[in-house]
Amino acid sequence: MKLYRFLSEVDTSAFCHKVTQALNDGWDLHGSPTYAFDPTTNTMRCGQAVTKTAPGDYHPDIKLSEQ
């Protein structure tokens, strides 16, 4: 099955660490990163889509962060 996640975080090193952890867990970058202003928190946020091929069949109860 093909899995998809969208990672986002405030524009700090925490975002880079989140993406780095996903890459080291076998996820692949998908597309370009995004960067946007969040007016609710008055911060800039980064985002990056990642994908991964995993064994088994998809079902909505899968915890993507545990794959």
C-alpha positions in Angstrom: 0.0 0.0 0.0 1.1 3.6 -0.6 0.9 5.9 2.4 0.8 9.7 2.5 1.4 12.2 5.3 1.6 16.0 5.4 4.1 17.2 8.0 3.8 20.8 9.3 5.4 22.7 12.0 6.3 26.3 13.0 9.3 27.5 11.1 12.0 26.4 13.6 14.5 23.6 13.6 11.7 21.4 14.9 10.3 21.2 11.4 13.6 20.1 9.9 13.9 17.4 12.7 10.4 16.2 11.9 11.1 15.8 8.2 14.5 14.2 9.0 12.9 11.7 11.3 10.4 10.8 8.6 13.1 10.3 6.0 15.1 8.1 8.4 11.9 6.1 9.0 11.7 5.2 5.3 9.4 8.0 4.1 10.2 9.8 0.8 9.7 13.5 0.0 6.7 14.2 -2.2 6.6 17.5 -4.0 8.1 20.8 -2.8 7.9 22.2 0.7 5.4 24.9 1.5 5.8 28.0 3.6 2.8 30.1 4.9 1.9 32.7 7.5 -0.5 31.4 10.2 -2.5 34.5 11.4 -3.9 32.6 14.4 -0.5 32.2 16.0 1.2 35.0 14.1 4.0 32.6 13.0 5.4 31.2 9.7 4.7 27.5 9.2 6.5 25.0 7.0 4.9 21.9 5.4 6.2 18.9 3.5 4.3 15.9 2.0 5.9 12.5 2.4 5.0 9.1 1.0 5.9 5.5 1.8 5.2 2.1 0.4 4.3 -0.4 3.2 3.1 -4.0 3.3 -0.5 -4.8 3.9 -3.8 -3.3 2.9 -5.0 0.2 3.6 -7.7 0.9 6.2 -8.6 4.2 7.8 -7.5 3.1 11.3 -3.8 2.9 10.3 -1.7 5.3 12.4 0.5 6.8 9.8 3.0 8.2 12.3 3.7 4.6 13.4 4.4 3.3 10.0 
